[in-house]
Amino acid sequence: MASLQHPTASLQSKHILIPRNTLSQKPILNLSLHGTTFTPLKLKFGVTTTTTAAAATRRSTGATGARMSATAASSYAAALADVAAANNTLDATTADIEKIDEIFSDPQVSDYFADPTLAVEKKRQLIDEIAESSEFQPHTRNFLYILVDAQRIDLINEIAKEFELVYNSLTETELAVVTSVVKLESQHLAQIAKQVQKLTGTKNVRIKTLLDPSLVAGFTVRYSGSKLIDMSVRKQLEDIAAQLELGDISLAV
């Protein structure tokens, strides 16, 4: 796999081993970027087409571009995972990537880095601020430098998704997404993780928590991509409503 190198950062890391049958939870990020003024992204494109063939070409190019972006995101994620694994920092690097994914989900942040009028040096300075406040691994900061220099920072959210897949594969980990109305206690999450582990037979389970007021109460657990355990009050109400459906009942008069 590709190695990550940058003249201003070296690869240094703590050694963190992933224990067998470890149940881990994604960290909650509450990061405030101080002293940064985000410039709104204003771009004007002038495109003139005169034939339907030109439009078809654009659609074809767009589809090809999407496939290339997906391939690039996968390659970048694999390269970062390679470095993290070599330094025994897969868990720490995963935590970094989760924070980065959340940060770049903010339109102000993504627009700032996508703005072609801003100097690369300014973008690197913001990366330094983010890395320092979030205590990123040195190679994580280095990785962000590379994306900025290559003008591929726009792929960061896709890279985060790909990195999660690589991490889960390398560590034989099942991701369980727990959605609830209010934040669940750690002991409840541990019980859910143990149940998912029993259902899937995987070595490790990682819990990602989401809040959804529409559930009314209770929770849902999604694992193995599409499998769902629905213990929400909303589901119970829907079941009751279905049972009370009178459309098939004829009344004698």
N, C-alpha and C positions, 0 to 999 in steps of 0.2 A: 504493500500500500504506500501511498505517497506520504512523505514526511513533511512536517510543518516547520519552516525555518524563517526567521526574521532577524535582521541585524540588531534590532533594539530590544529583543526579548529572547531569553534562553529558556529551554524546557527544564523546569525544576518542579518537583512535586513531592507531596507527602505520600507515604506508602499506606494505603488503606485497602485491606483485604475484604473481599465480600464473603461473609460467612455463609455456610449452608443453612437453608431454611430461614433466612433472614426476612423479616417483614418490615418493609420500609415505607415511609410516606413522603410525598412530595413536600418540599418546604413552601411556606407561604411567603410571598415576596411583598414587601411594602417599601418600595424604593422611591425616593424623591430626588430628582436631579436639580440641584441648586446651581444658580448662576449661569444657566443656559437659556439663551433666547432662541426659540425655534422660529425659523423663517418660513412662512407659508410657501408651499410649492405651487408656482404658477408657470405653467408651460403652455405654449400655443403651438399647435401643429397645423401646418398647411398641407393638405393632401388633396390631390386632384385625380379623379379616375374618370375614364370615359367609356369603359366597357365592362360588361359583366364578367369577362375573363379576368380583368384586373382584380375585381372583388373576390373571385374564386381563388386567385393566386394569393391574396392576402389571407383568406381563410386557411388555405393550405399551409402557408408560412406560419400562421399563428399556431396551428396544431403541431407542426414540427417543432416550433419554438417551445411549446409546452412540454413536449417529450424530452427535448434537450435540457430544459430546466430541471425536470425531474431526475434525469440521469446525472446532471451536475450536482444537484443537492445530495443525491445518494453517494456520489464519489467524495464530496467534501465531508459528509458525515462519517463515512468509512475511514477516511484519512485521520480525522480527529479521534475517532474511537481507537484507531491503531496506536496513536501517540499516547492516549490515556491508558490503554491496556499495558503498553510498554512501561509506563511509569506507575502502574498499580493505582491509578486514580480514576477508575471508571465511575465510581459513585460520586466523587467530588466533581468530576467533569459533567456528569449528568445533572447535578444540582445547578451548576453554572449555566448549562444550556436551558434548563427550565426557567431560570431567571431571565435569561436573554430572550427567550420566546415570549415571555410576558411583557418585557420592556418594549420589544419591537412590535408588539400587538397594538401599542399606542400609536395612532395615526400621526401624532406630532413627531414622534421619534422616527418612524419609518419615512415620513416626508422629509425630515431633516437630512437623513442619510441619502435619500434619493435625489436631493436637490443638486443638479450638476453645476450650479453656480458657486457652490461652496468649496473651498479648498480642501484637499485631502487632509492637510495638517490639522484643520479645525475638527474634522471628523475623528481623527486619531485622538485629539485632545479630549473629546467627549467620551471616546472609548476608554481612555485612561481614567476619567472620572467615574464611569460606570464600573470598571474593573476594580478600582480601589474601594469604592463604597460597598461593592458586593463581594469583595475578597475572592475574586476569581483566581483560578489556577493560572500560573504564568503562560502555559501553552494555550489556555482559553483566550487570554488577551491577544496573544500572538495570532491565533486563528482569526480573530476579528480584524486585526491589522491586514491580514492576507486578503480577506473578503473585501475590505475597503479599497486596498490597492488594486485588486483585480476587478473592481466595480461589480462585485457579485453579492454585496451585502443585502440586496433585495431578496436573496434566496434564504435568508436566515431562518424564517419561520418554517419553510419546507425542510431545511437542513435539520431543524430541531425535531421534526416529526420522524425523519429518517434516522436520526441518531438514537431516538428512543427505540426504534425497531432493532437497530444494531445492538444496543445495550441489552435489550430483552433476550435476543438470540444468544449473545455471548454468555450471559449469566443464567440462562434457562429460567427467565423470570416471566411471570404472568402479570399483566397490568389489569387492575380492577378499578373501574371508575364508579365511585360511590356518589350518588346524587341525593341530596336531602334538603329539607326546608331550612333547618338550622345546622350548625356545625356539630358533628357527632363527637363524642368523647373518644379518647385514644383506645380505651379498653373495648369499646364497641367496634371500632375499626379493626382492632386486632382479631376479634371474633369473626368478623366478616372475612378478613384475610385468610384465617385458618379454614373457613368453610370453602372459599374459592380454591385454596390449596388442595383440599380434600377432593373437590369436584374435578380438578384438572390434573392432579398428580404432579404438578410442577414443583421444582425445588424452592423457588422464591416467589413471593407475591409483593407487588408494589401497589399502594393505594393512591389514587388521585381523587380528591374530593371536589365536588361542585355543589353550588346552592341553587335551588329552583323552588321558589315560593308556590308555584302552581301545583306542586305535589300535595299541598294542604298539610300533610303530615306523613311520617314514615320515610322510606328511602327506596332507591333502586340501585342495583349493582349490575354493571355491564362488564363482561369479561370475554376473553377469546374472540374479540372483535364484535360478535353479534349476539352472543348469549346474554339473556337478561333475567335477573331475579327482581320482581316488582313487588315490593312490600309497602307501597304507598297507599294513602287513603284515597287518592284520586283513582287508582286502579280499582279499589274496593267499591267506590261510588259508581264507577263505570259498569262494574259487574252487576251491582244492584239494579242500576237503570236498565241493563239488558234483560234482567230477569223480570222486571216489571213491564216490559214491552207488551202492549195489548193488541198489537196489530193482527195477530193470528187467532184471536179469540172472537167467536161469533156469539152474540147474546140472543136468547130466545125471547120473542115478544108475543 
